[in-house]
Amino acid sequence: MPLRALRTPIDRGALALVGFALAVAAFLAFAPALFNDGDTSWHLGAGRLILATGSVPEGDPFSFTFAGRPWIAHEWLAEVMMAAAFTAASWGGLAVLTAGAVGGLLVLLGLELRRWLAVPRVIVALTLVAAMLAPFTLARPHIFAWPLLAGWTIVLLRAREAGRAPPLLAAPLMIVWANLHASFIVGLVLVGVFALEALVQAADRRGAFFGWAGFGLASLALSLLTPHGVHGLLYPLQVSGMKALPLIMEWRRTEPGQDWLFLAIVAGTGLLALVRRPRLSVVRIVLLAAILYLAIAHVRHQPLVAILGVLLLAGPLSGASPQPVRSARLAVAMFALGLALIAAVRLPLAIPRQDSASNPITAIAHIPSELRGRPVLNAYGFGGPLILAGIRPFIDGRGDMYGDAFLFEHQRIIQGDAQALTRAVRRWGIRWTILEPENPLVALLDRTPGWHRVYADRWAIVHARD
């Protein structure tokens, strides 16, 4: 190492931010709540299948209702990562992988905010971001897309700050992102947004056009290097256009009663903006309004507000000029070392598997062997755990594959529609059910001749036909 580098002052503030990120990662590495989502299980199942076969499936390999129907694992890279971590170190490995992704996101955000804000204010901002992300901090593919969203946005903002187009060397990030999670579409949209801002504000509009157009076209072309090609660009539109989305919890509207913390942070930020009156371009104001609209329409978009909002507003709200952050590389190295230490402590310890509303572990373990291979009618959220247990479900979290008609029919069944149940039994030969206790269908089965309870606890009730 050159002597000059040894004399370079260490930015203790940057290292303090790393400490905060590591504290969050350490907490998450030991948090069983990371697995409180049934979709984690089918993602693991898909990743294990890809690792075993060496190829991404093109037909449904899991359900008995849609077996063999066209289906491509759009998030195959994330699923392979999850399965590899699970194979290497069981649930502890998956916990460390997930915690590392969240901690990495906080490091990226913290180092960028450090350019504008003092460390205490950065810690406050990161705490608010972590609070907004908490309901979505689950062992699922979207977690691994968060650091890419932050890093990609930082690259674009730095390019705008310097008055140039983003470096083409950043475009290959889109290959990873497009194979990791469908949110890569947001990255492409952001290129268009900042390109528009550049055209509006640049003195050399011709140069700005060709620079941003070249980067945008390269990013678009690289995003097509996936097993699903052009269909990957259409997939988010297909999902967002489904009429049955309100039936899926993560696609519900943001409600004051359930999402009060998110709305409170947004309102507080809005009041701060009214007081500080930050200088924002019209393009950025429209962008902020658009992502806020998406978050109000569907709760799953709230992380966009948290991550993009803090990056877009930190500089303008501070009113300061950006300052270089010393020791950024050292901070990243310290985070990697700290995460390795967390893994060394965490991996030898077993995670106690707990029953939850999306993981009826005990109920699945009590399913009689003679029923496990027979057609089942299950709650939507139980499909993933059934897949991981080697049981073909009626339905699971891949709502886009099943489509509106099937989702609505399933909803009618579990809401206790006797005729819909009769249709399902006749068409699919249903022999047993596993449902949440509050499902109206449970009460219907309890009083229907020919059905009896096999197992019941606070998380799930299993019925079988006589």
DAVENZI-V837194 format. One record per pair of residues at least 6 apart in sequence whose ideal C-beta (glycine too) atoms are under 6 Angstrom apart, sorted by the first residue. I is the first residue (numbers start at 1). J is the second residue. Records with the same first field share a line. If there is no record, write none. Layout:
BEGIN
I=J  J
END
This chain:
BEGIN
10=327
11=326  327
13=119
14=114  325  327  331
15=331
16=119
17=110
18=331  334  335
20=123
21=103  106  107
22=338
24=103
25=99  103
26=342
28=99  102
29=95  96  99  342  346
32=354
34=95  98  138  139
35=139
36=356  358
37=138  358
38=358  381  384  385
39=140  384  397
40=139  140
41=384  385  387  388
42=384  387  396  397
43=79  82
44=82  83  86  388
45=387  388
46=73  79
47=79  80  82  83
48=83
50=56  76  80
51=83
56=73  76  227
58=72
59=68
60=66  67  69  71
62=387
63=392  393
64=375  392
65=394
71=401
72=227  228
74=182  235
75=141  181
77=179  180
78=141  144  180
82=94
85=93  94  97
86=93  94
89=347
91=351
92=346  347  351
94=139
96=343  346
98=139  143
100=339
101=143  144
104=147
105=146  147  150
106=126
107=335
108=147  150  151
109=150
110=122  126
111=325  328
112=154
113=122  125  314
114=122  325
115=322  323  325
116=314  315  318  320
117=318
125=310
128=265
129=306  310
132=262  265  306
133=303  306
136=303
141=181
142=181
144=180
145=180  181  183
148=177
149=307
150=307
152=187
153=311
155=166  170
156=166  190  194
159=166
160=194
165=211  212  215
166=215
168=218
171=218  219  222
172=222
174=219  222  223
175=222  225
177=184  187
178=184  223  226
179=226
182=235  236
184=223
185=236
191=216  219
193=287
195=212
196=283
197=281  283
198=208  212
199=205  208
202=208
226=232
239=400
242=404
243=404
244=404  407  408
245=251
247=407  411
248=399
250=300
251=298
252=299
254=296  299
262=302
276=317
278=316  317
279=316
280=316
284=312
291=304  305  308
292=305
294=301
295=301  302  305
353=361
355=361  362  459
358=381
359=385
360=459  460
363=455  460  462
364=385  389
366=455
371=432
372=391
374=431
375=428  429  430  431
376=394  432
377=394  430  433
378=386  393  394  434
379=435  436
380=395
382=434
383=393  395  396
384=396  397
386=393
395=402  410
399=407
412=420
413=420  421  424
414=439  441
415=440
416=440  441  444
424=430
431=465
432=464
433=463
434=460  462
435=441  442  461
437=461
442=461
445=451  463
450=465  466
451=463  465
453=463
454=462  464
455=462
END
